[in-house]
Amino acid sequence: MAENIKVKNGNSFLDWIEKTGNKIPHPFILFFIFAVGIIIISTIANIFDVNVTDPVKNEIVKVKSLLSSDGVNFMLQSMIKNFTGFSPLGLVLVMTLGIGLAEHVGLVSAFMRNSILNSSPKIITFMIMLIGICGNIASDAAIVIVPVISAIIFLSLGKHPLAGIAVGYAATTAGFSANLIVAGTDALLAGISTEAMKIVNPNVTVSVVSNWYFMAVSTFLLAIVGTIVTEKIIEPRLGKYTGNKTFKNEAISPVEKSALRWAGIYSLIYILFIVAIVAPKNSFLRNPKTGSLLNSPLLNSIIPLLLFLFLIAGITYGKRVGQIKTAGDIPRHITSAMKDMSSYIVLVFMIGQFIAYFNWSNLGFILAVNGADFLKNMNLKGIPLFLMFIILSSIVNLFIGSGSAKWALLAPIFIPMFYMLGYNPALTQMLYRIGDSTTNVISPLFPYMPIILGLAQEYDEDYGMGTVISVMMPYTIALLLMWSLMAIVWVYFGIPLGPGTPLYI
């Protein structure tokens, strides 16, 4: 079987990507280099009196040198604030409190296994795609869990388990940004977008639900496209499995099923309680002026409300399966989840410095104004501009695995630039999410690629990196094309991206 699926060695393009990507340092070091670069560039630009006219205030804005007395004082005095005041940090850590508990007591894994294993064989591929895409509510946990389960399911149905791994990997990774509900990714990216908007307009805030409508519809589109690619391209190519692996029934136990049911009951009670509070027109969770849910305390409090939901579900499940026996077990599980965030916290320290330097020096503002003027002079707006940005994001994604690191790099440039052209920052963020997701599965530098490769080799020991990339390439091409097409249609009809989030400012 390996002979049928193995790609030829020596692909110069893939070799170039891997060789070049391996030279890229750790994101922390990368942003340290960027920060030093900003210091040097701001000093040189200041010497040459680089400036631009603010198109709104009609004032001259000059580059400020970070090596001046004011610049050095800023870097020293703002260092702690740049770190602790970085918007995404608190949002992500708060979400981790709830989601991390649910993951560590086994709720996330049990829910996914129960949802997928109970699906009809006729729609099993679609259900794996749907559950896998929505699995990003548990952040990266789904990337590890879903491919394992989908391989077992495919094997049990007489299908090739490597096709199961492929569809599970595609769902959780190429479709990472989409979801039916608001997830930690929304909070993370919205926070960075809000920080980037301070370059041109500190009064504009990007809400965590600013892309909700688009991403919810995207979930079904990606699930359908992924299903077609799997059944029409991947499965026929892989053929019949002839390996030695056999299926072992790993369905959830009666205890887990009962715990899931009770977690669902208590979660539903909580949701109904919130609905009951929001229902009255004079509810304190509605907009006090309009009585609407737009720009309301409810949407502004979505992160704490989701935290409570996951805590309720996680604690209920954990007590039922014996993972939580005493009150002290709750913080123990949460602490374990927070330990997993240590690398992110370290990275945020340097990202916060880079963005702060970029903003203070006025380099971001000047780049945005000049970039917008350049695009205006080129008459490059609308669909061509959007497609170019999606492609750029997808290429950068091949070399920098961290979604937050990429957006922290691109947002300070493109959020203000697109804003100057009249586009809502939420639209720029949405376009980025398309490119950022779809090429994950073909990047040799993606941190979960080795895990997927090891899993595949359990079924075929000859499975190599080139095989993984060649099998996953159809997903990248199909999802990138169809998702971009959906974005074009969405913009053409002027559909809001989320609650109270129009396409234009």
N, C-alpha and C positions, 0 to 999 in steps of 0.2 A: 504493500500500500504506500509505503514511503516513496517508492520510485514514481508513483503516479502524481504525487502532490509536491514533491520537492522542487524548488526553483533552482535554476542554474546558478552556480557560484560565480563571483566576479562581476556582479552588476555594478558598473562604475558609479551610477548615480547613488545607489544605496550605500556603497562603500564610502563615497564622498560625504554623505550625510552623517554616517557613523563616525568617520574620522574627524570631521569638523566638529561634530557635537561633543565628542570626547574631550576636545580642547577647551570647551566652555567650563569655567570654574563653577563652584557651588554658588547658588543664588545669593547667599550672604556676601561672598567675596565679589560677585558680579556687581551688586549694588554698592559695595564699598568703592569699587573702581569707578562706577558711575558718579558717586558723590564726589570723589576726588576730581573727576573730569569736570563736573559742574563748577567746582572751586576754581580750577584752572581757566576754564572757558569764560567764566564770569569776570575774572581778572583781566584777561586779554580783551574781551569785549568792552569792558569799562575803559580801558586805555584808549581804545579806538572810538570811544563815545558812540557805541551802537545804541540806537533808540528807535522808537516808532511812535506814531500819533494814535492815541486812543480814539477809535472811531465813535465811541459813545460820548465820552467826556470832552473830546477834542483837546486833550492835553498830551504833552510830550512825556513818554515813559522811557527812562534810560535803564540800561543794565547796571545793577549794583554789584560791586566786587565783594566776594566773600572773604578776600584777603585784606580788606580794609579794616580799620578799627571797628567800625560798626558791624561789619560782616563777621569778624572773629568773635565779637561780643554776642552776636546773634547765635552763632553756632554753639558757643559754650553755655549760654543762658537758656537756650531753648531745647537742648538735647533731651532732657527728661520729658518735657512737654511733647516734643516731636514723637516720642515713643508712646507714652501713656495716653496722649490725646489723639492718637491715630484712630480714626473712626471705626475701621473694620475690627480692630482688636477686641473691644468690648462686645460687639455684636457676635463675633464668632465664638468667643469664649463662653458667652451666656448660652448660645445654642448648644455648645458642646456639653454643658452641664446636663441638659435633658437628653439629648440624643446619645451622648456617651453612656449615660446610665442605661438607657434602653438597649444599647448595643452590648454592654458588658454583662447584663443579666440574661442575654440570649433572646430578647424579644424580636430584634430586627431579623436575626437568622431564622427564627421559627416562623415569623410572619411571611418571609419570602418563600420558605420551603412549602408552607401550607398553601400559599396563593398559587404557586406554580404547579405543585404536584396534584392539586385538585382540579386542574384545568383539563378540558377535553383535548384529546390528541390532535383533533382537527385544528385547534386554535392555539396549540401549545407554544409554537414559535412566536406568535403574536403576543401571547401572555408573558413569555420570557422577555421580549423586547419591552413591553409596557412596564412590567415590574422592575426590570433592570434600569430603565430610564428613570423611573420614580425613585429608585434606590439611592440616588444621590442625596436624599434626605438624611441618610446616614453617612454622608461624605464618602470617603474612599472604601468604606467597609463593603459596599455592594460589589466593588470591582473584584474583591477576593471571594465573596460568597456566591454570587450569581453564576459565574462561569463553571464553578465546581458542581453546583446543583444542576445546571442546564446540561452539562456533559453526562451526568448520571441519567437524567430524564431521557435524553436522546438515545443513550445506550439501551435503556429499558424499553424504548419504542422500536428498537431495531434500526435506528438511524445512526449515522456516524457520530461518535462522541466529540470528535474534533470540530464538527459543525456546531455542536452544542456549545463548545468552548467559544467558538467564533461569534455566535449570536449573543452569548452572554457578555463577552468582552465588548462587542460593538454597542450593546445596549447601555452598559454601565459607563462606557468611556467615550465613544463617539457621540452619544446622546446625553453626556453628563450635565449640560446646562439646563436641559428641559425638565419640566416636572408639572404635575397637576396642582401642586400646592407650593407655597412659599418655602424655600429651603435655605440652608446656611449659605449656599452659593449666592443667593439673591442679596443676603445681608452683606456678604464680603465684598461683592462687586459694587453694590450701591454705596457702600462706605468709601471705597476708593474713588468712585465717580464724584461723590460729594466733595471729597478733598480736592480733586482736580478742578472742580468748578470754582473753587476759591480763587483761582488764578484770574478769572475774568468777572465773576459775579458771586461773591460769598453768600448772597441771599438765596441762592438756588440750592435746593436739596433734592437729591435723587432718592426716592422712596424704595423700600425693599420690595414693594409690589409694583414697581414701575414697568416691569416686563412680564407681569403675571399672565395677562391675556394671551400674549404672543407665545409664551413658553408652554402654557397649558394646551393650546391647539397644536403646537409643535410636537408635543408628546405623542399624540395620535399619528401625526404625519410620519414621524421617525419610526414609530412602531410598525406602521404599514410598509414603509420603504424597506426597513430592515428585514421584515418577514419575506418580502418578495425577493430580495437579494439572497437570503439564506436558502429559500426553497427553489429558486430558479437558477442560481449560479453556484453557490457554495456546496450544497448537498450533491448535485449532479457531478461536480468536479471531484469531490472526495470519494464518491461511490459508496460501496458497501464496506463496512468495517470488518477486518479479518484478524484483528489483534486478539490477545489473550484475556483482555479485561472482561469481567462479567459484572452484571448489575447487582447491586446490593440495595435492598429497600431501606432508604433512610428517611422515610416519612416521619413526621413529628409524632411523639408519643401521646397517649391519652392525657397525661398530665400537662404536656405543653399545649395541647389543643384546648383543654379546659382553661388553662392560664390565659391563652389568647382570647378566648371568649369573654372572660371576666375583664381583661384589659380593654377589650372593645366596648363592653357595657359601660365601664366607668368613664372611658373616653367619650362615649356618646352622651352620657349624662352631663359631663363637663361642657361639651359643645352645645347641648341644648340649653344649659344654664347661661352660656354667653349669648346665645340667640335670644333668649328670653329677656336678657338685660338690654340688648341692642334694639329689640323690636319696637318699644315705645318711641314716638317721634321726639320726645324730649329727653331721651336717654343721654346720660352723661358721656357715653362712648360715641355719640354722634357729633357732627359739627355743630357747635353751639349757635352759630348764626343761621345756617341753612337747614339744619336737621338732617343733612345728607351724610352718607358714609364716606364720601370723598373728603379728603383732607380732615379726617376725623380722628379723635383720640383712639378709636379702635384700630385704624390702620397704623397709626403712630406707635401703638403698643403691641404690634403683631409679634415681635420677638418674645417679650415676656409671656404673652398668652400661649405661644407655641411651647415655650419652656415648661409652663405648667402642664400642658397637654402631655408632653413626653415624660415628665416626672410622674404624673398620675398613671399613665400606661406602664411605664417602666417599674414603678414600685408595686403596682398590682400584679404584674406578671412575675416579678422577682420573688414576691412573697409566695405565690402559688407554686412555683417550681423549686422553692427552697434556696434560691440564691440570696434572698434577703430574709434573715431570721431575726435579726435585731435592728434597731434603729441605726446602730453604728455601721451596719453593712452598706447603708445608702451612701454616706460620704466616702466609704472605702471604694465602691465602684466608680463614683464620680471622680475620685482622685486618680484612679487608674486611667480613666478617659482623658483627664487633663494632662497626664504625663505624656500622652500621645501628641499633645499640642505643643510640646516644648520646642521642637524644631521650628514651628510656625512663629512662636513668640520671639525666638532669636532672630528670625528673618525679618519680622515686623520692625525690630529696632532699627535695622539699617534702611529698610524701605521708608520708614518715617523720616529719617534724616535726609535721604535723597529727595523726597517730595518737598520737604520743608526748604531745602536749599534751592531747589528748582523754582519754587514759588517766590521766595524772598528776593532772589537775584533778578526777577522779572524776565528771565530767559524764556520761561513757559509762555508768558503773555506775548512777548515779542515774536516767538515762533508761531504762536496761534494767529496773530494778526497778519504776519507775513505769509504764513501758509494759506490763510483764508484769501488774502489778496491774490496769491499765486493761482489758487484754484478758480477764483473769480475771473482772473485774466485768461486762464485756460478754458474758461466756460465749462469746467468740469464740476458738475453738481448732480444731485439726484442719483438715479440708478447707477450710472458709470462710477461715480464716486463711492457709492455704497459697496459695489462689487469689488472695487480695488482694495477697499479697506478690509473686507472679508478675506480676500486672498492674502493680503499682507499678514493678517492675524493668523491665518492657517499656516503660513510659512514660518513665522516666528515661533509658532507652537511646536514645530519640529525640533527646535533647539533648546527651548526653555520649557521644562515640564510643569513648573508651578504656575497655575492659572492666575493666582494673586500677584505673583512676581511679574508676569507679562503685562497684566492690566495696570499695575503700578508703574510700569515703564511706558506704556502706550497712552494711558488715560491723560496724564498731564499735557500731552501734545495734541491728541485728537479730540478730546472732550472740548477744550476751548476753541479749537479750530472749527469743528463742526458747529459749535454754538455761535461763532461769528458768522456762519453761513445761514443761521436761522433754524438749526435743527436741535431738537430737545436732546439733552445729554443722555436720556434714557434710550434714545434711538441709536446713538453711537455705541452705548453699552450692549444693546441687543445685537448689533452687527458683529461686534467683537466676539460675543458668545458663540456665534455660529462658527467662525473660523477657529476659535479656541478649542472647540469640542471635536470637530470632525476629523482632525488629523492626529488625534491622540493615539489611535490604534495602529498607526504605521510609523510612529516615532520610535527608533531604537533607544532613545534617551528617556522615554516615558518610564517613571519609576516602577510601574507594575508590569512592564514588559517581561522582565526575568521571571516573575511569578507565573505569568501566563505560559511562557515558554516551558518552565518546569512542569506545569500541569499538563500541557500537551504531550510532553515526553513520557508521561506516565502511560499514555495510550499508544504512542509511536516514538520510540527512542531515537529515530532518525530525524525527528522534527527539529528544524533549525530556525534561526532568527529570520533568514530570508523567506522561509516557508510561512512564518507568522505574518510577515509584512505582505507577501503576495496574496495570502488568503484574505487578509483584512482590507486590502486595497479597494475591492469593489464596494465595500461599505463606505469608505471615505469618499469615493467619487460620487456614489449615488446620494448619500446623505448631504454632502456639500452642495451638489447641484439642486436637489429638491428643496432643501432648507433655504438656500439663497433665492430660489424661485418663489417660495412662499413669502419671503421677506419683500420681494419686489411687488407681489400681488397685494400684500398687506399695506405697503406704502402707497401704492397706486390708488387704493380705495380709501386711504386716510383713516384706517381703523386705529383707535387708541391702543397703545401698547399695554396699558394697565389702567387701574382705577385712577381717573383724573390725570392721565398721562397722554397728552396729544403728541403727535409726531413733530410739531413745530412749536417754536416759542413765540 
